[in-house]
Each structure stands twice: as C-alpha cells, then as structure tokens.
Amino acid sequence: MPVTIPIKPAVEITSENKCSFCSGSICCTYITQHIDTPRAKTDFEHLLWQISHENIRIYKDEDGWTLLIETKCLHLQIDGGCGIYENRPTICREHTNDYCEYDAPSEDGFDLYFADYDALRTYCKKRFKKWDK
C-alpha cells in the first residue's frame, strides 16, 4: 500500500480537524476484509489466487488475517471530501480517526505483509517445506 507522509501543520491537530490535513484521504483509498486464519496448504493456495489479482494485498496483525483491496471510494471528491457525506454508509459514520494513517502508516502494525504473489509464495515455501512437491 503506498504511503503518503503527511506534512504536519503548526496548529493543534484534533480528531475534529485531522481529516482536513490529510493530503491523501488515505482511509478512503482501500477496503479490508477479515479472513479466516490460513492453516492448510489449500488455504494458502486460495490466498495466492486472490493476491494474483490487481490491487490485492494481504496482511496479518493483532486482529488476525486481512485481505486489503486498494481501491478508491467512488464518492471521494478531488478536494478529499465525501460526495455523499450526509448519506454516507454507517461504517463511514462510525470510522474513528483518533489514531489513523495520518498518525502512522498502517504497515507499522503489521506482523506479516504480502504485497504480491511472489512475497506470499516465498512465505508459503518457508512455512511448508514440501510446498513444490
């Protein structure tokens, strides 16, 4: 996932004004889906199929395994605002920016991160000694 390092202004940043300082609207450029912890070779083969598609990443953090789909929200405006703010989905309304990508890259919290097929396959070959057999 590309990381935009924000320039922090000389004013106090609060959760009420933080989004207006975020230059990349980072939280609106991807979606995530928690997945069952892969255990068997067939589970990892399925993940290899998924990560073989454009804009798909996989990570593991303290909450478990997650499929990361890099895709910009269709309602994200050029200025970073929400084009359907008054009618936005509940998940957007409940999203908290108390600590978000503006504060630190998400990757800082990843135990494992797979950016592409090759990275995940390398992990699979280490985890399963007989992967290619």
C-alpha positions in Angstrom: 0.0 0.0 0.0 1.6 3.3 -1.0 2.3 5.6 1.9 1.8 9.4 1.8 3.8 11.1 4.6 1.7 14.0 5.7 3.1 17.4 6.5 2.0 18.2 10.0 0.9 21.9 10.3 1.8 24.2 13.2 -1.8 24.0 14.6 -3.1 21.6 17.1 -4.5 18.5 15.3 -7.6 17.0 16.8 -10.0 14.3 15.7 -12.4 17.0 14.6 -10.0 18.7 12.2 -7.5 15.9 11.3 -9.2 14.8 8.1 -8.8 18.3 6.6 -5.0 18.0 7.0 -4.8 14.5 5.4 -3.5 15.1 1.9 -4.3 11.6 0.6 -7.6 10.8 2.1 -5.9 7.5 2.8 -8.8 5.8 4.6 -10.9 6.3 1.5 -8.5 4.5 -0.8 -8.9 0.9 0.3 -11.2 -1.6 1.9 -10.4 -4.5 4.1 -12.0 -7.9 4.7 -11.0 -10.0 7.7 -10.4 -13.6 6.6 -10.1 -16.9 8.5 -6.6 -17.7 9.6 -5.0 -19.8 6.8 -3.6 -23.0 8.2 -3.5 -25.6 5.4 -1.7 -25.5 2.1 -5.1 -25.2 0.4 -5.9 -22.1 2.4 -2.6 -20.5 1.2 -3.2 -21.6 -2.4 -6.5 -19.7 -2.2 -4.7 -16.6 -0.9 -2.2 -17.0 -3.8 -5.1 -16.9 -6.2 -6.6 -13.8 -4.6 -3.3 -11.9 -4.5 -2.8 -12.7 -8.2 -5.4 -10.0 -8.9 -4.7 -6.3 -9.2 -4.7 -4.1 -6.1 -4.9 -7.1 -3.7 -2.6 -7.3 -0.7 -2.8 -9.5 2.4 -1.6 -8.8 5.9 -1.7 -10.2 9.4 -1.8 -8.0 12.5 -3.0 -8.3 16.1 -6.6 -8.7 14.8 -5.8 -11.6 12.5 -5.5 -12.0 8.7 -6.9 -9.4 6.4 -7.5 -9.0 2.7 -6.6 -5.5 1.6 -8.2 -4.2 -1.6 -6.6 -1.0 -2.8 -9.5 0.9 -4.5 -10.6 4.5 -4.1 -14.1 5.2 -2.9 -16.2 6.4 -5.8 -17.6 9.2 -3.7 -14.2 10.7 -2.8 -14.0 14.2 -4.2 -10.9 15.9 -5.7 -10.6 18.0 -2.5 -10.6 14.9 -0.3 -14.2 15.5 0.9 -17.0 13.0 0.7 -19.5 13.4 -2.1 -22.3 11.7 -0.2 -21.4 12.9 3.3 -25.0 13.3 4.5 -25.9 9.9 3.2 -22.6 8.0 3.7 -22.8 4.4 4.9 -22.8 3.6 8.6 -19.2 2.2 8.5 -18.0 5.6 7.3 -20.0 7.4 10.0 -18.6 5.1 12.7 -15.0 5.3 11.5 -12.7 6.9 14.0 -9.6 8.9 13.2 -8.4 9.1 16.8 -5.3 7.1 15.5 -5.2 6.6 11.8 -2.9 6.6 8.8 -2.4 10.3 9.2 -0.6 9.5 12.5 1.4 6.5 11.3 1.4 4.1 8.4 -0.8 1.0 8.8 2.2 -1.1 8.0 3.7 -0.2 11.3 1.2 -2.6 12.9 1.5 -5.5 10.5 3.1 -8.7 11.7 3.1 -10.0 8.1 2.5 -8.2 4.9 2.3 -9.6 1.4 2.4 -7.0 -1.4 2.3 -9.6 -4.2 2.2 -13.2 -5.3 6.0 -13.6 -5.1 6.1 -12.4 -1.5 3.3 -14.7 -0.4 4.7 -17.7 -2.3 8.1 -17.2 -0.7 6.4 -17.3 2.7 4.5 -20.4 1.7 7.7 -22.2 0.7 9.2 -21.4 4.1 6.1 -22.4 6.0 5.5 -25.7 4.1 8.8 -27.5 3.4 7.2 -29.6 0.7 5.3 -26.7 -1.0 6.5 -27.5 -4.5 6.1 -31.3 -4.2 
